[in-house]
Structures are given as C-alpha cells and as structure tokens.
Amino acid sequence: MKRNILIIEDNADLASLIQLHLADINCAADIARDGGEGMQKFRCGQYDLIILDIMLPVMDGITLCRKFREDQHYTPIIMLTSKSSEIDRVVGLEVGADDYITKPFSIPELLARVKARFRAAEALSRSSLQPQQQLVAGEMVIDLQKRQVVINHEQVTLTAREFDLLAHFAKQPGRVFTRTQLLDQVWGYQFEGYEHTVNTHINRLRLKIEKTPAKPTYILTVWGVGYKFSEQ
C-alpha cells in the first residue's frame, strides 16, 4: 500500500533527497518550504506521516506540531533539527512529536524511523478494531478510539507518545516491561542510549495521572527490571 508523507523542510536539496529515497519504500511525498505552506498542505491533504523541521520560515516546527496535535485525526510526526541539546528534544516530544532525529543524519536511519512509525500506527489501528474500546483502572478511563484519558471525571491532556505508553501498559496489567521492550513496542525502535527517553516519559506521565507521583498507584517501578501497570 502506497503511503503519503508530508515533508516540511526549507532546505530544498535535503527535502528533495528525502522525497527521492521515500519512494524506495513505496511512499509518495509532498514538500512544503515553510511553516505556512506546511499548515495549508496538512489541512488540504491526507497524510500518513509528517517529517517536520524545527527551524522554519513563517511558522516554526514546534508551533506547527502543536497545531497538528489539535486536529482530531492523529498523524505520526518525525521532527528534524540541527539542534542537539536535550531541551530541544524534550520540547519537541512534549508538544506531540513521535520521534526526533538530529541533523546530520543518514538516510537509512531516517527510513528506519519512518517504517517504525508505520509499524506502530498499524499496531494501534489493529488494537482499535478490537471489541474493547475502553480500559478502566480505578478512577481512570482510557478511551482507545478517541485517544482520551479521564480520571475522576476530569480529562487529562497527554501527548501522543504518553497516551500510547499508558495504553500499552493498561492493556497488560501486571506484566513487567524492560525499558528496551518499551522502546521496541511503543516507540518502534531500539537504539542504544535511548532508554532514558522511557524514564523521562514515564516521569511526565506520572505527573499527569498520579495523585502523588512520588508514590505511584498506576505505573509501578519494578526495581532492577523496568515498569508495570498495577493489577488492582
């Protein structure tokens, strides 16, 4: 099945190179040269994935990502940037990006990330077709179809990755996952040194869903192994 991708990148040579190599994995790609054009193409087209540069004319990638996440239809986003500091990666992920790759990067790595996002999207689609549309744990209700979380009758705002992580845990209460397993099953890839990304997301998730994050009742730490979702 041919997939449609939107590339929002102001470097014309890089955008064309990415477009050329995406064809090798059966993907058609449109190119937007600035944030304004990117927003217009997103609203007019239907895309399976967005490759988004952070430093853009007219509207920057962080603002664009935030606006994309306001749309009801979920589209995976891979951010590209020449910045390499931890704070830039955190901000990109916090506003809803699914993955983050720093320039310069290799085309094979980018294609691997793209395919990983498609695998994750397919897994999510399969799970949404199952009869069970809601997961209930204590005061928490997770609506898998609407991608919404309600705790004690109040909706909790989660990023796309935080929701995927929480749903993955809640579907298998009591099962212990290592950080490497979570990277593979939720993020869709395994790269050495990325385990801290799991810790960061779980800490942020606990701040949003736990009454007392320091003493969690939903996502529990299994010391020396990883994490699990409470069976209670």
Helices and strands as residue ranges (DSSP letters): E 3-8, H 12-22, G 23-25, E 27-32, H 35-44, E 49-53, H 61-68, E 77-81, H 86-94, E 99-102, H 107-128, E 134-137, E 140-143, E 148-151, E 154-156, H 160-170, E 177-178, H 179-182, I 183-187, H 195-209, E 219-222, E 226-229
